[in-house]
Amino acid sequence: MRFIPSFPLLACMALWLLSPVPSPADKPNIVLILADDMGWSDLGCYGSEIPTPHLDSLAAQGMLATRCYTASRCSPSRASIMTGCEPHKVDVGLLDDDSGRPGYRGRLNPDIPILPELLKKAGYRTYLSGKWHLGKVRGTYPWDRGFDRSRGLLGGAADYYKPMPDRPFGEDGKLLRPEDLPENFYMTEDITQTALAYIDDAAKSKKPFFLYVAYTAPHTPLQAPREEIEKMLPSYRGKSPHAIASKRLEKQKQLGIVPPSAKLGMAGKFNPSGYEKATAERKDYLSRCMATYAAQISIMDRGIGRILASLDRHRLSGNTIVMFLSDNGATAEMPQNNRNKKTVLPIGPLGEAGCRDGYGPMWAAVSNTPYRQYKIETFDGGLSAPFIIRYPSRIRPGARYHSPFLLQDLAPTCLAWAQLPVPVHMDGKPLNAYWANPGKLPPSRVWDYIPGTCPSRTIFWEHQRNRAALTSQFKLVAPNRGPWQVYDIRDRTEQKNLASRHQPLIEQLSAQYRKWAEENHAE
């Protein structure tokens, strides 16, 4: 995972440009769908009570993964997806603010080509519908980085009904004004409608295409139409977060994606006795928060269903790779407690325009069932994401993949399927052969060890003072610049710290981590 200087990188790209490429008819279309801040257990096929029939069907038609690891935060995860690299290596170690130092420039390194640029040179049409968050100044927008068409949010999360003027929104090379958006604008619906228009455009072009659909759902703020929230309320009214998490865990055991012995990794976060002592008004508010969050996911799922139906209608599904994942685990952040007193934007009630509410630590713990902690942190609750892939000619329906992989593996895997060379600067590994033959494990063993169906490597993370390392036998975590904690690979909810027994391992991996951090500009 060594950083490659610009001259060898340019030489590599020159060789790539001279390489023969297959004819467009041989190349698969690629549809990459990304949710924002959605927890590992928030889909029906991962144990949730939230109705997600279209994504559940997609999982049944393809492969579901149980060890998809992110960078634990929005921008770094998106940087890895787009580049196939460690996020710090491409200057997106945090968010889209420029710190002025390597690893944290807040925009994709202009010297490193990204997936849409590589595919475009090979004859693909390239589209982005939704959130970018990989550069918020001119020269760093999606239309500067290989997308033929793009529309959506350029910065971080925003109001679903009125995303401007506090967040830039752009389309096809220009920034839009508030009056450029329709009166009935709702972010999730706009992203779906734009994706559908792009599929129509791609079908007419007769070229292979790459479509990146980056939803903002279910990221804060909690906003959804009232009738959608009312549909979800019966699932949560009068029910504690602990009770919902327990039901999810039991369903996960039935699905065989956690072992029968699995326990809730954040049982202490639910405070069942505190919930029971809460006022009726407080309980109603908590249930409405979760119902709104569920509505956001349900609306997104319906939009994905329309996208899949459009592929069918255009007879594109058979030669289209469809991937769905989240950019990190669920978040415990509550923006309503951190209001900026300088803002001039109106503040609205739960679910409506101007709302700033998040659903809080208890519901986020439900979303990350059964794993520990949240977005930003490097425990599995922050790093783990759902992942589904359908590729009819290459992936067996109903397959499960239990080996670990990273978001930087997606770009080289897509290039390999498109029969294109993988640039040497990419840190990720092509997983085509592994996903075509994922192997089988009985439910009782899905946490026992890491199967051999993955590249052999030690994985490192750094994000906002949090570190982690993963080997075939152990996971090491160092939260908030603290000392290393050690967990057996079988202890995936990270309950029993074995650091006192494994000092030689800590010393060995600490040295490897420092080397990795230096090479990738990870502070």
C-alpha positions, 0 to 999 in steps of 0.5 A, spaced: 500 500 500 505 504 498 504 511 495 506 512 488 509 518 486 506 522 480 511 520 475 511 513 475 503 514 476 503 518 469 507 513 466 502 507 468 497 511 465 500 512 459 501 504 458 494 504 460 492 508 454 496 504 449 493 498 452 488 494 447 481 494 450 475 490 448 469 492 444 463 496 447 459 490 446 463 485 451 463 490 457 458 490 462 454 496 465 455 498 472 450 501 477 453 503 483 448 505 489 450 508 495 446 509 501 448 515 506 449 513 514 445 507 514 447 501 519 448 494 517 442 491 520 437 496 516 435 492 511 430 486 511 435 481 508 440 484 514 434 483 519 430 489 519 423 490 520 423 496 515 420 494 509 425 494 503 422 489 498 426 491 492 433 490 496 431 484 499 429 481 492 436 484 489 440 480 495 436 474 493 438 475 486 445 476 487 450 476 493 450 478 500 456 480 504 457 480 511 464 483 512 464 489 507 468 494 511 468 502 510 472 508 512 467 510 517 465 516 514 462 519 508 468 523 504 473 518 505 469 512 503 467 515 497 474 517 495 476 509 496 470 507 492 472 512 486 479 511 486 481 504 489 485 507 494 486 508 501 483 515 502 488 519 505 493 517 499 488 521 495 487 527 500 481 525 503 482 523 510 477 527 513 471 531 509 471 536 504 475 542 508 482 543 506 487 543 511 493 544 507 497 538 509 497 532 505 492 526 506 487 532 508 486 536 502 478 535 502 478 533 494 480 528 490 488 528 488 488 531 481 494 526 479 490 520 481 485 518 475 478 515 478 473 510 476 469 514 471 475 517 468 478 510 466 471 507 464 470 514 460 476 513 456 474 505 455 468 508 451 463 508 457 458 513 458 458 516 465 453 518 470 452 521 477 445 522 480 446 524 488 451 526 493 458 528 491 462 530 497 469 529 494 470 537 493 466 543 493 470 548 489 471 549 482 475 544 478 473 538 483 466 537 481 464 531 478 463 534 471 471 535 472 472 528 474 470 524 468 462 524 469 458 526 462 452 527 466 451 529 473 446 532 478 446 533 485 448 535 492 456 537 491 457 538 499 455 534 505 448 532 507 442 538 507 435 539 507 431 534 503 426 539 501 430 545 501 437 543 500 440 550 498 442 556 500 447 552 505 449 547 501 451 547 493 447 543 488 449 542 481 447 539 474 452 538 468 457 543 469 453 549 473 451 551 480 444 551 481 440 556 485 434 555 489 429 557 484 432 552 479 429 546 483 421 545 483 416 547 488 415 539 490 423 537 491 424 532 495 432 529 495 431 522 494 425 522 489 430 527 485 436 522 485 431 517 483 428 521 477 435 523 475 437 516 475 431 514 471 433 519 466 440 517 465 438 510 464 434 512 458 439 516 455 444 510 456 439 506 453 439 510 447 447 511 446 448 504 445 454 504 449 456 501 456 455 505 462 457 507 469 451 510 473 453 512 480 446 513 484 448 516 491 442 517 495 443 522 501 438 517 505 437 516 511 443 521 513 440 526 518 436 531 518 430 526 519 425 528 513 420 525 510 412 526 508 408 525 513 404 519 510 410 515 509 412 516 517 405 514 519 406 508 515 412 506 519 409 508 526 406 502 528 413 498 528 415 503 533 410 506 537 410 503 544 416 499 543 423 500 546 430 500 542 432 494 546 426 490 544 427 492 536 434 490 536 433 484 540 428 482 534 433 484 529 438 479 532 434 473 532 432 474 525 439 475 523 440 468 526 435 465 522 438 468 516 444 465 518 448 472 517 450 471 525 452 465 529 446 462 534 451 465 539 451 472 537 449 477 543 448 485 542 454 488 542 451 495 545 446 492 550 449 497 555 447 503 550 439 501 550 438 503 557 431 499 557 430 501 564 431 509 562 426 508 556 421 505 561 421 511 566 420 516 560 414 520 559 409 518 554 411 524 550 418 522 550 416 515 548 412 518 542 418 523 540 423 517 540 418 512 536 417 518 531 424 519 530 425 512 528 419 512 524 422 517 520 428 514 519 425 508 517 421 512 512 427 515 509 429 508 507 423 505 505 422 511 500 429 510 497 428 502 497 422 504 492 426 508 488 431 503 487 425 498 485 424 503 479 431 503 477 431 496 477 425 496 473 428 501 468 433 496 467 429 490 466 424 495 461 430 497 457 433 489 457 439 491 460 439 487 467 442 481 464 449 485 462 448 490 468 452 489 475 448 492 480 451 494 487 448 497 493 452 499 500 452 504 505 458 509 506 459 507 513 455 505 519 449 508 523 451 515 526 449 517 534 450 524 532 444 529 534 445 535 530 439 538 533 443 539 539 448 543 536 445 548 532 449 554 529 446 560 532 449 564 526 444 561 521 439 564 518 435 558 516 429 556 519 428 550 524 422 546 522 419 540 526 420 533 526 420 530 519 418 537 515 423 542 512 428 545 516 428 539 521 435 538 524 433 532 528 437 525 528 435 519 531 440 519 537 445 513 540 439 508 542 436 508 535 443 508 532 445 502 536 439 498 533 441 500 526 448 497 527 445 491 530 449 487 533 456 491 532 459 496 537 459 503 536 458 508 531 460 512 524 467 515 525 469 510 530 473 504 528 469 499 531 465 494 527 459 498 528 462 504 525 466 500 519 461 495 517 456 496 511 451 492 508 453 490 501 449 487 495 451 485 488 447 482 482 451 480 476 447 474 473 452 471 468 457 471 474 454 471 481 450 465 483 443 467 486 443 467 494 450 467 495 453 469 501 460 472 502 463 472 509 470 474 507 473 481 509 473 486 503 474 494 503 471 499 498 477 500 495 476 493 492 470 496 488 474 500 483 479 494 481 473 489 481 469 493 476 475 494 471 477 487 471 469 485 469 470 490 464 476 487 461 480 493 463 487 493 466 487 495 473 492 501 474 498 499 479 497 505 484 490 502 486 490 499 493 484 495 492 484 488 489 480 485 484 475 480 487 471 477 481 474 470 482 472 470 489 465 473 488 464 468 483 466 462 488 464 465 495 464 458 498 459 456 504 459 456 511 454 454 516 451 459 520 455 457 526 461 458 523 460 465 520 464 468 525 469 463 527 475 465 522 476 469 516 475 464 510 480 463 504 476 466 499 479 473 499 486 476 498 491 475 504 493 482 507 493 486 513 488 492 513 489 498 517 484 504 518 485 511 521 479 516 522 479 522 526 484 520 532 481 513 531 485 507 529 484 499 527 488 493 524 485 487 522 489 480 521 486 473 519 486 472 527 485 479 530 482 486 530 486 491 534 482 498 535 485 504 538 479 509 539 481 517 540 488 516 540 488 511 546 492 504 547 491 498 542 485 494 544 485 487 541 479 482 540 479 475 537 476 475 530 471 470 533 469 476 538 466 481 532 462 485 537 468 486 540 467 485 548 473 482 551 479 486 550 485 481 550 491 486 549 494 484 556 495 477 553 498 479 546 503 485 547 508 482 542 502 482 537 501 489 539 508 491 538 509 488 531 502 491 528 504 498 531 510 498 527 506 496 521 501 501 522 506 507 523 509 505 516 502 504 513 500 511 516 507 514 513 506 512 506 499 514 506 499 521 510 495 518 515 496 522 521 
